[in-house]
Amino acid sequence: MNFSDELPALKFELWDYVIIHELLHFSVPNHGKLWKSLMRSHLGEYEAHEGELKRIAGNKALQRTR
C-alpha cells in the first residue's frame, strides 16, 4: 500500500479516513453498502472527512490550472 507524500500535511482525522478507507478495500473492493457500513462503524460519520478531502483535492487542482 502506498500513500501520497501529502498525507502528513493533513489533520490526523483525515489520515484515519484515508488509511481505513484503503484497508477496507482488502475486504470490500467497492464503495457499496457494506463498505459504507464498515466505514461508519470505524469512523462514525465519515462523510465529513470525505467531503473535506474532496475540497482539498479540488483546491489543489485549481491551483495547478492557474
Secondary structure, DSSP 8 states (H G I E B T S, - for coil): ----TTGGGS-HHHHHHHHHHHHHTTT--SSSHHHHHHHHHHHSSTHHHHHHHHHHHHHHHHHHH-
